[in-house]
Amino acid sequence: MSEELCHTVYILRCGDGSLYTGWTTHLEARIRAHNAGTGAKYTKSRRPVELVYFETYATKSEALKRECAIKKLKRKEKLALIQNAYINY
């Protein structure tokens, strides 16, 4: 019996106000890891982190492509993405 994985791309707002983009198959656990200082080198010194945006995909490939696309966005564009998500929520 295999459990279907949900591939999630997410954006965190770090304690210093910067934004971090990543992907995972277990979002809640990944955020806990970031806040524990074991999630990523970048976020380790920028805690606490807060989830401000996420998207889910059926495949790892789709998620990684989207993560790459988001990482190429300028900060202003990422903030607009986050803001639009809250408006549409």
Secondary structure, 3 states (H helix, E strand, C coil): CCCCCCEEEEEEECCCCCEEEEEECCHHHHHHHHHHCCCCHHHHCCCCCEEEEEEEECCHHHHHHHHHHHHHCCHHHHHHHHHHHHHHC
